[in-house]
């Protein structure tokens, strides 16, 4: 008997999208209605399961580009809100 393939979890989809976008992902953990991702550079990012992952990844890329220019790299980025919360 063949089991039908289950659809990938939100965590799995987000991890794959992040790796495709060039991020080095260490861990992806569910956190209620959110997903916490640990990445290279000692960076933790919280994504909302309620919002489009592609848009959140684009925001993350923009924030990191701007941070590199300013010379201040955050240790935590929370993308669950309309204005991302950065912790240094």
PDB file with one MODEL, atoms N, CA, C and O in Angstrom:
MODEL        1
ATOM      1  N   UNK A   1       0.836  -1.189   0.000  1.00  0.00           N
ATOM      2  CA  UNK A   1       0.000   0.000   0.000  1.00  0.00           C
ATOM      3  C   UNK A   1       0.878   1.249   0.000  1.00  0.00           C
ATOM      4  O   UNK A   1       1.820   1.353   0.785  1.00  0.00           O
ATOM      5  N   UNK A   2       0.568   2.179  -0.869  1.00  0.00           N
ATOM      6  CA  UNK A   2       1.340   3.415  -0.995  1.00  0.00           C
ATOM      7  C   UNK A   2       0.643   4.530  -0.233  1.00  0.00           C
ATOM      8  O   UNK A   2      -0.551   4.774  -0.407  1.00  0.00           O
ATOM      9  N   UNK A   3       1.414   5.203   0.615  1.00  0.00           N
ATOM     10  CA  UNK A   3       0.854   6.342   1.356  1.00  0.00           C
ATOM     11  C   UNK A   3       0.963   7.600   0.507  1.00  0.00           C
ATOM     12  O   UNK A   3       1.993   7.819  -0.131  1.00  0.00           O
ATOM     13  N   UNK A   4      -0.066   8.424   0.483  1.00  0.00           N
ATOM     14  CA  UNK A   4       0.067   9.684  -0.254  1.00  0.00           C
ATOM     15  C   UNK A   4       1.070  10.594   0.453  1.00  0.00           C
ATOM     16  O   UNK A   4       1.184  10.586   1.679  1.00  0.00           O
ATOM     17  N   UNK A   5       1.782  11.365  -0.337  1.00  0.00           N
ATOM     18  CA  UNK A   5       2.743  12.299   0.243  1.00  0.00           C
ATOM     19  C   UNK A   5       2.004  13.394   0.990  1.00  0.00           C
ATOM     20  O   UNK A   5       1.039  13.966   0.482  1.00  0.00           O
ATOM     21  N   UNK A   6       2.454  13.675   2.173  1.00  0.00           N
ATOM     22  CA  UNK A   6       1.827  14.772   2.912  1.00  0.00           C
ATOM     23  C   UNK A   6       2.465  16.075   2.468  1.00  0.00           C
ATOM     24  O   UNK A   6       3.613  16.094   2.022  1.00  0.00           O
ATOM     25  N   UNK A   7       1.728  17.151   2.589  1.00  0.00           N
ATOM     26  CA  UNK A   7       2.289  18.440   2.189  1.00  0.00           C
ATOM     27  C   UNK A   7       3.341  18.826   3.223  1.00  0.00           C
ATOM     28  O   UNK A   7       3.216  18.486   4.399  1.00  0.00           O
ATOM     29  N   UNK A   8       4.385  19.542   2.777  1.00  0.00           N
ATOM     30  CA  UNK A   8       5.448  19.910   3.715  1.00  0.00           C
ATOM     31  C   UNK A   8       4.915  20.837   4.810  1.00  0.00           C
ATOM     32  O   UNK A   8       3.994  21.622   4.586  1.00  0.00           O
ATOM     33  N   UNK A   9       5.504  20.729   5.975  1.00  0.00           N
ATOM     34  CA  UNK A   9       5.097  21.582   7.090  1.00  0.00           C
ATOM     35  C   UNK A   9       5.478  23.029   6.794  1.00  0.00           C
ATOM     36  O   UNK A   9       6.303  23.299   5.921  1.00  0.00           O
ATOM     37  N   UNK A  10       4.868  23.956   7.530  1.00  0.00           N
ATOM     38  CA  UNK A  10       5.232  25.365   7.391  1.00  0.00           C
ATOM     39  C   UNK A  10       6.719  25.549   7.652  1.00  0.00           C
ATOM     40  O   UNK A  10       7.389  26.305   6.949  1.00  0.00           O
ATOM     41  N   UNK A  11       7.237  24.852   8.672  1.00  0.00           N
ATOM     42  CA  UNK A  11       8.646  24.969   9.013  1.00  0.00           C
ATOM     43  C   UNK A  11       9.529  24.499   7.854  1.00  0.00           C
ATOM     44  O   UNK A  11      10.522  25.142   7.513  1.00  0.00           O
ATOM     45  N   UNK A  12       9.152  23.372   7.259  1.00  0.00           N
ATOM     46  CA  UNK A  12       9.919  22.837   6.136  1.00  0.00           C
ATOM     47  C   UNK A  12       9.887  23.757   4.927  1.00  0.00           C
ATOM     48  O   UNK A  12      10.911  23.985   4.284  1.00  0.00           O
ATOM     49  N   UNK A  13       8.707  24.284   4.622  1.00  0.00           N
ATOM     50  CA  UNK A  13       8.590  25.201   3.477  1.00  0.00           C
ATOM     51  C   UNK A  13       9.428  26.451   3.700  1.00  0.00           C
ATOM     52  O   UNK A  13      10.150  26.887   2.804  1.00  0.00           O
ATOM     53  N   UNK A  14       9.332  27.034   4.907  1.00  0.00           N
ATOM     54  CA  UNK A  14      10.078  28.255   5.204  1.00  0.00           C
ATOM     55  C   UNK A  14      11.581  27.992   5.145  1.00  0.00           C
ATOM     56  O   UNK A  14      12.326  28.798   4.588  1.00  0.00           O
ATOM     57  N   UNK A  15      12.031  26.880   5.711  1.00  0.00           N
ATOM     58  CA  UNK A  15      13.454  26.537   5.666  1.00  0.00           C
ATOM     59  C   UNK A  15      13.957  26.422   4.245  1.00  0.00           C
ATOM     60  O   UNK A  15      15.041  26.911   3.922  1.00  0.00           O
ATOM     61  N   UNK A  16      13.171  25.774   3.386  1.00  0.00           N
ATOM     62  CA  UNK A  16      13.552  25.613   1.981  1.00  0.00           C
ATOM     63  C   UNK A  16      13.603  26.968   1.271  1.00  0.00           C
ATOM     64  O   UNK A  16      14.539  27.240   0.519  1.00  0.00           O
ATOM     65  N   UNK A  17      12.603  27.813   1.506  1.00  0.00           N
ATOM     66  CA  UNK A  17      12.585  29.142   0.873  1.00  0.00           C
ATOM     67  C   UNK A  17      13.792  29.974   1.309  1.00  0.00           C
ATOM     68  O   UNK A  17      14.392  30.671   0.492  1.00  0.00           O
ATOM     69  N   UNK A  18      14.145  29.904   2.584  1.00  0.00           N
ATOM     70  CA  UNK A  18      15.291  30.660   3.092  1.00  0.00           C
ATOM     71  C   UNK A  18      16.594  30.166   2.465  1.00  0.00           C
ATOM     72  O   UNK A  18      17.442  30.972   2.083  1.00  0.00           O
ATOM     73  N   UNK A  19      16.756  28.853   2.359  1.00  0.00           N
ATOM     74  CA  UNK A  19      17.969  28.307   1.751  1.00  0.00           C
ATOM     75  C   UNK A  19      18.042  28.679   0.277  1.00  0.00           C
ATOM     76  O   UNK A  19      19.120  28.982  -0.234  1.00  0.00           O
ATOM     77  N   UNK A  20      16.908  28.656  -0.407  1.00  0.00           N
ATOM     78  CA  UNK A  20      16.861  29.052  -1.814  1.00  0.00           C
ATOM     79  C   UNK A  20      17.259  30.511  -1.972  1.00  0.00           C
ATOM     80  O   UNK A  20      17.876  30.885  -2.971  1.00  0.00           O
ATOM     81  N   UNK A  21      16.904  31.350  -0.975  1.00  0.00           N
ATOM     82  CA  UNK A  21      17.237  32.779  -1.016  1.00  0.00           C
ATOM     83  C   UNK A  21      18.693  33.033  -0.602  1.00  0.00           C
ATOM     84  O   UNK A  21      19.152  34.175  -0.617  1.00  0.00           O
ATOM     85  N   UNK A  22      19.421  31.964  -0.230  1.00  0.00           N
ATOM     86  CA  UNK A  22      20.844  32.119   0.079  1.00  0.00           C
ATOM     87  C   UNK A  22      21.180  32.227   1.552  1.00  0.00           C
ATOM     88  O   UNK A  22      22.323  32.525   1.900  1.00  0.00           O
ATOM     89  N   UNK A  23      20.216  31.992   2.423  1.00  0.00           N
ATOM     90  CA  UNK A  23      20.482  32.052   3.865  1.00  0.00           C
ATOM     91  C   UNK A  23      20.985  30.702   4.368  1.00  0.00           C
ATOM     92  O   UNK A  23      20.535  29.653   3.907  1.00  0.00           O
ATOM     93  N   UNK A  24      21.922  30.737   5.317  1.00  0.00           N
ATOM     94  CA  UNK A  24      22.402  29.520   5.957  1.00  0.00           C
ATOM     95  C   UNK A  24      21.564  29.308   7.213  1.00  0.00           C
ATOM     96  O   UNK A  24      21.698  30.039   8.194  1.00  0.00           O
ATOM     97  N   UNK A  25      20.702  28.304   7.168  1.00  0.00           N
ATOM     98  CA  UNK A  25      19.743  28.043   8.244  1.00  0.00           C
ATOM     99  C   UNK A  25      20.270  26.936   9.142  1.00  0.00           C
ATOM    100  O   UNK A  25      20.648  25.866   8.663  1.00  0.00           O
ATOM    101  N   UNK A  26      20.294  27.197  10.466  1.00  0.00           N
ATOM    102  CA  UNK A  26      20.729  26.195  11.438  1.00  0.00           C
ATOM    103  C   UNK A  26      19.557  25.418  12.007  1.00  0.00           C
ATOM    104  O   UNK A  26      19.622  24.193  12.117  1.00  0.00           O
ATOM    105  N   UNK A  27      18.476  26.116  12.374  1.00  0.00           N
ATOM    106  CA  UNK A  27      17.315  25.424  12.918  1.00  0.00           C
ATOM    107  C   UNK A  27      16.042  26.206  12.618  1.00  0.00           C
ATOM    108  O   UNK A  27      16.061  27.431  12.494  1.00  0.00           O
ATOM    109  N   UNK A  28      14.935  25.475  12.504  1.00  0.00           N
ATOM    110  CA  UNK A  28      13.620  26.055  12.254  1.00  0.00           C
ATOM    111  C   UNK A  28      12.664  25.431  13.267  1.00  0.00           C
ATOM    112  O   UNK A  28      12.420  24.225  13.239  1.00  0.00           O
ATOM    113  N   UNK A  29      12.122  26.264  14.167  1.00  0.00           N
ATOM    114  CA  UNK A  29      11.293  25.742  15.249  1.00  0.00           C
ATOM    115  C   UNK A  29       9.925  26.416  15.304  1.00  0.00           C
ATOM    116  O   UNK A  29       9.831  27.642  15.237  1.00  0.00           O
ATOM    117  N   UNK A  30       8.855  25.612  15.427  1.00  0.00           N
ATOM    118  CA  UNK A  30       7.524  26.203  15.585  1.00  0.00           C
ATOM    119  C   UNK A  30       7.427  26.916  16.929  1.00  0.00           C
ATOM    120  O   UNK A  30       8.001  26.476  17.924  1.00  0.00           O
ATOM    121  N   UNK A  31       6.696  28.016  16.939  1.00  0.00           N
ATOM    122  CA  UNK A  31       6.559  28.837  18.146  1.00  0.00           C
ATOM    123  C   UNK A  31       5.130  29.368  18.160  1.00  0.00           C
ATOM    124  O   UNK A  31       4.911  30.563  17.958  1.00  0.00           O
ATOM    125  N   UNK A  32       4.148  28.480  18.401  1.00  0.00           N
ATOM    126  CA  UNK A  32       2.748  28.901  18.368  1.00  0.00           C
ATOM    127  C   UNK A  32       2.333  29.284  16.964  1.00  0.00           C
ATOM    128  O   UNK A  32       2.374  28.455  16.055  1.00  0.00           O
ATOM    129  N   UNK A  33       1.932  30.537  16.775  1.00  0.00           N
ATOM    130  CA  UNK A  33       1.530  31.045  15.465  1.00  0.00           C
ATOM    131  C   UNK A  33       2.696  31.620  14.688  1.00  0.00           C
ATOM    132  O   UNK A  33       2.511  32.318  13.691  1.00  0.00           O
ATOM    133  N   UNK A  34       3.909  31.318  15.157  1.00  0.00           N
ATOM    134  CA  UNK A  34       5.120  31.856  14.558  1.00  0.00           C
ATOM    135  C   UNK A  34       6.127  30.730  14.336  1.00  0.00           C
ATOM    136  O   UNK A  34       5.933  29.595  14.772  1.00  0.00           O
ATOM    137  N   UNK A  35       7.200  31.082  13.647  1.00  0.00           N
ATOM    138  CA  UNK A  35       8.305  30.149  13.435  1.00  0.00           C
ATOM    139  C   UNK A  35       9.591  30.902  13.749  1.00  0.00           C
ATOM    140  O   UNK A  35       9.833  31.978  13.203  1.00  0.00           O
ATOM    141  N   UNK A  36      10.417  30.338  14.627  1.00  0.00           N
ATOM    142  CA  UNK A  36      11.696  30.958  14.959  1.00  0.00           C
ATOM    143  C   UNK A  36      12.798  30.236  14.191  1.00  0.00           C
ATOM    144  O   UNK A  36      12.895  29.009  14.214  1.00  0.00           O
ATOM    145  N   UNK A  37      13.628  31.028  13.509  1.00  0.00           N
ATOM    146  CA  UNK A  37      14.692  30.467  12.688  1.00  0.00           C
ATOM    147  C   UNK A  37      16.033  30.993  13.196  1.00  0.00           C
ATOM    148  O   UNK A  37      16.219  32.195  13.383  1.00  0.00           O
ATOM    149  N   UNK A  38      16.961  30.060  13.413  1.00  0.00           N
ATOM    150  CA  UNK A  38      18.320  30.414  13.801  1.00  0.00           C
ATOM    151  C   UNK A  38      19.179  30.311  12.544  1.00  0.00           C
ATOM    152  O   UNK A  38      19.155  29.302  11.840  1.00  0.00           O
ATOM    153  N   UNK A  39      19.951  31.392  12.271  1.00  0.00           N
ATOM    154  CA  UNK A  39      20.728  31.453  11.032  1.00  0.00           C
ATOM    155  C   UNK A  39      22.181  31.793  11.303  1.00  0.00           C
ATOM    156  O   UNK A  39      22.561  32.138  12.423  1.00  0.00           O
ATOM    157  N   UNK A  40      22.983  31.689  10.258  1.00  0.00           N
ATOM    158  CA  UNK A  40      24.396  32.061  10.343  1.00  0.00           C
ATOM    159  C   UNK A  40      24.512  33.513  10.789  1.00  0.00           C
ATOM    160  O   UNK A  40      23.609  34.317  10.555  1.00  0.00           O
ATOM    161  N   UNK A  41      25.615  33.837  11.423  1.00  0.00           N
ATOM    162  CA  UNK A  41      25.823  35.196  11.888  1.00  0.00           C
ATOM    163  C   UNK A  41      25.160  35.454  13.226  1.00  0.00           C
ATOM    164  O   UNK A  41      24.950  36.605  13.609  1.00  0.00           O
ATOM    165  N   UNK A  42      24.824  34.370  13.950  1.00  0.00           N
ATOM    166  CA  UNK A  42      24.195  34.503  15.266  1.00  0.00           C
ATOM    167  C   UNK A  42      22.893  35.306  15.191  1.00  0.00           C
ATOM    168  O   UNK A  42      22.599  36.114  16.073  1.00  0.00           O
ATOM    169  N   UNK A  43      22.123  35.075  14.132  1.00  0.00           N
ATOM    170  CA  UNK A  43      20.888  35.811  13.896  1.00  0.00           C
ATOM    171  C   UNK A  43      19.681  34.917  14.138  1.00  0.00           C
ATOM    172  O   UNK A  43      19.622  33.798  13.629  1.00  0.00           O
ATOM    173  N   UNK A  44      18.724  35.405  14.909  1.00  0.00           N
ATOM    174  CA  UNK A  44      17.449  34.729  15.119  1.00  0.00           C
ATOM    175  C   UNK A  44      16.351  35.578  14.497  1.00  0.00           C
ATOM    176  O   UNK A  44      16.291  36.788  14.714  1.00  0.00           O
ATOM    177  N   UNK A  45      15.491  34.941  13.728  1.00  0.00           N
ATOM    178  CA  UNK A  45      14.405  35.652  13.048  1.00  0.00           C
ATOM    179  C   UNK A  45      13.086  34.965  13.375  1.00  0.00           C
ATOM    180  O   UNK A  45      12.989  33.739  13.320  1.00  0.00           O
ATOM    181  N   UNK A  46      12.078  35.752  13.715  1.00  0.00           N
ATOM    182  CA  UNK A  46      10.746  35.213  13.984  1.00  0.00           C
ATOM    183  C   UNK A  46       9.828  35.589  12.827  1.00  0.00           C
ATOM    184  O   UNK A  46       9.649  36.767  12.517  1.00  0.00           O
ATOM    185  N   UNK A  47       9.252  34.572  12.195  1.00  0.00           N
ATOM    186  CA  UNK A  47       8.338  34.747  11.073  1.00  0.00           C
ATOM    187  C   UNK A  47       6.919  34.467  11.535  1.00  0.00           C
ATOM    188  O   UNK A  47       6.706  33.651  12.432  1.00  0.00           O
ATOM    189  N   UNK A  48       5.949  35.136  10.928  1.00  0.00           N
ATOM    190  CA  UNK A  48       4.542  34.889  11.208  1.00  0.00           C
ATOM    191  C   UNK A  48       4.022  33.807  10.266  1.00  0.00           C
ATOM    192  O   UNK A  48       4.311  33.835   9.070  1.00  0.00           O
ATOM    193  N   UNK A  49       3.260  32.857  10.796  1.00  0.00           N
ATOM    194  CA  UNK A  49       2.615  31.862   9.950  1.00  0.00           C
ATOM    195  C   UNK A  49       1.418  32.468   9.218  1.00  0.00           C
ATOM    196  O   UNK A  49       0.912  31.886   8.259  1.00  0.00           O
ATOM    197  N   UNK A  50       0.969  33.640   9.673  1.00  0.00           N
ATOM    198  CA  UNK A  50      -0.216  34.296   9.109  1.00  0.00           C
ATOM    199  C   UNK A  50       0.099  35.100   7.846  1.00  0.00           C
ATOM    200  O   UNK A  50      -0.803  35.426   7.074  1.00  0.00           O
ATOM    201  N   UNK A  51       1.390  35.419   7.636  1.00  0.00           N
ATOM    202  CA  UNK A  51       1.782  36.264   6.503  1.00  0.00           C
ATOM    203  C   UNK A  51       2.557  35.446   5.473  1.00  0.00           C
ATOM    204  O   UNK A  51       3.089  34.379   5.776  1.00  0.00           O
ATOM    205  N   UNK A  52       2.605  35.967   4.263  1.00  0.00           N
ATOM    206  CA  UNK A  52       3.307  35.313   3.159  1.00  0.00           C
ATOM    207  C   UNK A  52       4.804  35.215   3.459  1.00  0.00           C
ATOM    208  O   UNK A  52       5.445  36.218   3.771  1.00  0.00           O
ATOM    209  N   UNK A  53       5.351  34.015   3.364  1.00  0.00           N
ATOM    210  CA  UNK A  53       6.774  33.815   3.666  1.00  0.00           C
ATOM    211  C   UNK A  53       7.682  34.555   2.690  1.00  0.00           C
ATOM    212  O   UNK A  53       8.706  35.110   3.090  1.00  0.00           O
ATOM    213  N   UNK A  54       7.311  34.565   1.415  1.00  0.00           N
ATOM    214  CA  UNK A  54       8.143  35.230   0.413  1.00  0.00           C
ATOM    215  C   UNK A  54       8.288  36.717   0.724  1.00  0.00           C
ATOM    216  O   UNK A  54       9.381  37.270   0.610  1.00  0.00           O
ATOM    217  N   UNK A  55       7.199  37.360   1.112  1.00  0.00           N
ATOM    218  CA  UNK A  55       7.246  38.778   1.473  1.00  0.00           C
ATOM    219  C   UNK A  55       8.077  39.021   2.720  1.00  0.00           C
ATOM    220  O   UNK A  55       8.799  40.015   2.803  1.00  0.00           O
ATOM    221  N   UNK A  56       7.979  38.118   3.693  1.00  0.00           N
ATOM    222  CA  UNK A  56       8.760  38.261   4.919  1.00  0.00           C
ATOM    223  C   UNK A  56      10.257  38.069   4.635  1.00  0.00           C
ATOM    224  O   UNK A  56      11.094  38.747   5.231  1.00  0.00           O
ATOM    225  N   UNK A  57      10.587  37.155   3.733  1.00  0.00           N
ATOM    226  CA  UNK A  57      11.988  36.936   3.366  1.00  0.00           C
ATOM    227  C   UNK A  57      12.532  38.158   2.632  1.00  0.00           C
ATOM    228  O   UNK A  57      13.682  38.545   2.841  1.00  0.00           O
ATOM    229  N   UNK A  58      11.712  38.768   1.774  1.00  0.00           N
ATOM    230  CA  UNK A  58      12.137  39.997   1.078  1.00  0.00           C
ATOM    231  C   UNK A  58      12.397  41.112   2.092  1.00  0.00           C
ATOM    232  O   UNK A  58      13.366  41.859   1.955  1.00  0.00           O
ATOM    233  N   UNK A  59      11.542  41.228   3.103  1.00  0.00           N
ATOM    234  CA  UNK A  59      11.754  42.223   4.161  1.00  0.00           C
ATOM    235  C   UNK A  59      13.054  41.943   4.908  1.00  0.00           C
ATOM    236  O   UNK A  59      13.817  42.862   5.205  1.00  0.00           O
ATOM    237  N   UNK A  60      13.301  40.671   5.211  1.00  0.00           N
ATOM    238  CA  UNK A  60      14.519  40.282   5.907  1.00  0.00           C
ATOM    239  C   UNK A  60      15.753  40.668   5.091  1.00  0.00           C
ATOM    240  O   UNK A  60      16.714  41.212   5.634  1.00  0.00           O
ATOM    241  N   UNK A  61      15.725  40.389   3.792  1.00  0.00           N
ATOM    242  CA  UNK A  61      16.853  40.746   2.931  1.00  0.00           C
ATOM    243  C   UNK A  61      17.078  42.257   2.932  1.00  0.00           C
ATOM    244  O   UNK A  61      18.220  42.711   3.015  1.00  0.00           O
ATOM    245  N   UNK A  62      16.009  43.032   2.842  1.00  0.00           N
ATOM    246  CA  UNK A  62      16.110  44.494   2.848  1.00  0.00           C
ATOM    247  C   UNK A  62      16.710  44.984   4.165  1.00  0.00           C
ATOM    248  O   UNK A  62      17.605  45.828   4.167  1.00  0.00           O
ATOM    249  N   UNK A  63      16.218  44.455   5.280  1.00  0.00           N
ATOM    250  CA  UNK A  63      16.706  44.871   6.606  1.00  0.00           C
ATOM    251  C   UNK A  63      18.194  44.560   6.741  1.00  0.00           C
ATOM    252  O   UNK A  63      18.958  45.393   7.228  1.00  0.00           O
ATOM    253  N   UNK A  64      18.609  43.368   6.314  1.00  0.00           N
ATOM    254  CA  UNK A  64      20.016  42.989   6.447  1.00  0.00           C
ATOM    255  C   UNK A  64      20.916  43.821   5.535  1.00  0.00           C
ATOM    256  O   UNK A  64      22.023  44.186   5.932  1.00  0.00           O
ATOM    257  N   UNK A  65      20.459  44.124   4.325  1.00  0.00           N
ATOM    258  CA  UNK A  65      21.237  44.985   3.431  1.00  0.00           C
ATOM    259  C   UNK A  65      21.435  46.363   4.049  1.00  0.00           C
ATOM    260  O   UNK A  65      22.545  46.894   4.061  1.00  0.00           O
ATOM    261  N   UNK A  66      20.341  46.940   4.565  1.00  0.00           N
ATOM    262  CA  UNK A  66      20.401  48.263   5.192  1.00  0.00           C
ATOM    263  C   UNK A  66      21.286  48.232   6.441  1.00  0.00           C
ATOM    264  O   UNK A  66      22.034  49.176   6.699  1.00  0.00           O
ATOM    265  N   UNK A  67      21.200  47.164   7.202  1.00  0.00           N
ATOM    266  CA  UNK A  67      22.004  47.032   8.414  1.00  0.00           C
ATOM    267  C   UNK A  67      23.496  46.971   8.097  1.00  0.00           C
ATOM    268  O   UNK A  67      24.311  47.556   8.810  1.00  0.00           O
ATOM    269  N   UNK A  68      23.848  46.262   7.025  1.00  0.00           N
ATOM    270  CA  UNK A  68      25.263  46.179   6.629  1.00  0.00           C
ATOM    271  C   UNK A  68      25.791  47.550   6.249  1.00  0.00           C
ATOM    272  O   UNK A  68      26.920  47.900   6.591  1.00  0.00           O
ATOM    273  N   UNK A  69      24.981  48.328   5.543  1.00  0.00           N
ATOM    274  CA  UNK A  69      25.381  49.681   5.140  1.00  0.00           C
ATOM    275  C   UNK A  69      25.589  50.553   6.367  1.00  0.00           C
ATOM    276  O   UNK A  69      26.543  51.328   6.434  1.00  0.00           O
ATOM    277  N   UNK A  70      24.681  50.421   7.348  1.00  0.00           N
ATOM    278  CA  UNK A  70      24.769  51.222   8.568  1.00  0.00           C
ATOM    279  C   UNK A  70      25.828  50.695   9.538  1.00  0.00           C
ATOM    280  O   UNK A  70      26.224  51.399  10.467  1.00  0.00           O
ATOM    281  N   UNK A  71      26.287  49.461   9.323  1.00  0.00           N
ATOM    282  CA  UNK A  71      27.311  48.885  10.172  1.00  0.00           C
ATOM    283  C   UNK A  71      26.800  48.316  11.481  1.00  0.00           C
ATOM    284  O   UNK A  71      27.593  48.032  12.379  1.00  0.00           O
ATOM    285  N   UNK A  72      25.485  48.142  11.609  1.00  0.00           N
ATOM    286  CA  UNK A  72      24.889  47.560  12.820  1.00  0.00           C
ATOM    287  C   UNK A  72      24.044  46.364  12.408  1.00  0.00           C
ATOM    288  O   UNK A  72      22.984  46.520  11.802  1.00  0.00           O
ATOM    289  N   UNK A  73      24.519  45.172  12.740  1.00  0.00           N
ATOM    290  CA  UNK A  73      23.791  43.955  12.387  1.00  0.00           C
ATOM    291  C   UNK A  73      22.964  43.513  13.599  1.00  0.00           C
ATOM    292  O   UNK A  73      23.523  43.329  14.680  1.00  0.00           O
ATOM    293  N   UNK A  74      21.656  43.341  13.446  1.00  0.00           N
ATOM    294  CA  UNK A  74      20.820  42.915  14.580  1.00  0.00           C
ATOM    295  C   UNK A  74      21.086  41.456  14.947  1.00  0.00           C
ATOM    296  O   UNK A  74      21.547  40.667  14.121  1.00  0.00           O
ATOM    297  N   UNK A  75      20.787  41.113  16.202  1.00  0.00           N
ATOM    298  CA  UNK A  75      20.907  39.719  16.645  1.00  0.00           C
ATOM    299  C   UNK A  75      19.552  39.016  16.541  1.00  0.00           C
ATOM    300  O   UNK A  75      19.483  37.788  16.473  1.00  0.00           O
ATOM    301  N   UNK A  76      18.474  39.813  16.529  1.00  0.00           N
ATOM    302  CA  UNK A  76      17.130  39.243  16.435  1.00  0.00           C
ATOM    303  C   UNK A  76      16.252  40.172  15.603  1.00  0.00           C
ATOM    304  O   UNK A  76      16.281  41.391  15.769  1.00  0.00           O
ATOM    305  N   UNK A  77      15.477  39.578  14.711  1.00  0.00           N
ATOM    306  CA  UNK A  77      14.531  40.329  13.880  1.00  0.00           C
ATOM    307  C   UNK A  77      13.179  39.646  14.001  1.00  0.00           C
ATOM    308  O   UNK A  77      13.047  38.453  13.728  1.00  0.00           O
ATOM    309  N   UNK A  78      12.179  40.411  14.411  1.00  0.00           N
ATOM    310  CA  UNK A  78      10.822  39.882  14.559  1.00  0.00           C
ATOM    311  C   UNK A  78       9.953  40.453  13.441  1.00  0.00           C
ATOM    312  O   UNK A  78       9.650  41.646  13.430  1.00  0.00           O
ATOM    313  N   UNK A  79       9.555  39.592  12.501  1.00  0.00           N
ATOM    314  CA  UNK A  79       8.806  40.023  11.319  1.00  0.00           C
ATOM    315  C   UNK A  79       7.294  39.843  11.469  1.00  0.00           C
ATOM    316  O   UNK A  79       6.566  39.951  10.481  1.00  0.00           O
ATOM    317  N   UNK A  80       6.810  39.574  12.677  1.00  0.00           N
ATOM    318  CA  UNK A  80       5.383  39.315  12.868  1.00  0.00           C
ATOM    319  C   UNK A  80       4.529  40.576  12.795  1.00  0.00           C
ATOM    320  O   UNK A  80       3.313  40.492  12.623  1.00  0.00           O
ATOM    321  N   UNK A  81       5.146  41.721  12.921  1.00  0.00           N
ATOM    322  CA  UNK A  81       4.393  42.983  12.990  1.00  0.00           C
ATOM    323  C   UNK A  81       4.532  43.770  11.707  1.00  0.00           C
ATOM    324  O   UNK A  81       5.396  43.462  10.886  1.00  0.00           O
ATOM    325  N   UNK A  82       3.685  44.799  11.513  1.00  0.00           N
ATOM    326  CA  UNK A  82       3.758  45.588  10.292  1.00  0.00           C
ATOM    327  C   UNK A  82       5.090  46.340  10.212  1.00  0.00           C
ATOM    328  O   UNK A  82       5.605  46.576   9.119  1.00  0.00           O
ATOM    329  N   UNK A  83       5.646  46.715  11.367  1.00  0.00           N
ATOM    330  CA  UNK A  83       6.989  47.305  11.400  1.00  0.00           C
ATOM    331  C   UNK A  83       7.879  46.313  12.148  1.00  0.00           C
ATOM    332  O   UNK A  83       7.702  46.109  13.349  1.00  0.00           O
ATOM    333  N   UNK A  84       8.841  45.690  11.445  1.00  0.00           N
ATOM    334  CA  UNK A  84       9.694  44.685  12.086  1.00  0.00           C
ATOM    335  C   UNK A  84      10.414  45.245  13.306  1.00  0.00           C
ATOM    336  O   UNK A  84      10.797  46.414  13.333  1.00  0.00           O
ATOM    337  N   UNK A  85      10.592  44.393  14.319  1.00  0.00           N
ATOM    338  CA  UNK A  85      11.277  44.773  15.549  1.00  0.00           C
ATOM    339  C   UNK A  85      12.690  44.195  15.503  1.00  0.00           C
ATOM    340  O   UNK A  85      12.869  42.983  15.380  1.00  0.00           O
ATOM    341  N   UNK A  86      13.699  45.080  15.603  1.00  0.00           N
ATOM    342  CA  UNK A  86      15.086  44.673  15.560  1.00  0.00           C
ATOM    343  C   UNK A  86      15.706  44.798  16.948  1.00  0.00           C
ATOM    344  O   UNK A  86      15.499  45.793  17.642  1.00  0.00           O
ATOM    345  N   UNK A  87      16.466  43.783  17.346  1.00  0.00           N
ATOM    346  CA  UNK A  87      17.188  43.792  18.618  1.00  0.00           C
ATOM    347  C   UNK A  87      18.666  43.676  18.299  1.00  0.00           C
ATOM    348  O   UNK A  87      19.076  42.816  17.520  1.00  0.00           O
ATOM    349  N   UNK A  88      19.465  44.546  18.904  1.00  0.00           N
ATOM    350  CA  UNK A  88      20.916  44.545  18.660  1.00  0.00           C
ATOM    351  C   UNK A  88      21.660  43.979  19.837  1.00  0.00           C
ATOM    352  O   UNK A  88      22.888  43.900  19.810  1.00  0.00           O
TER     353      UNK A  88
ENDMDL
END
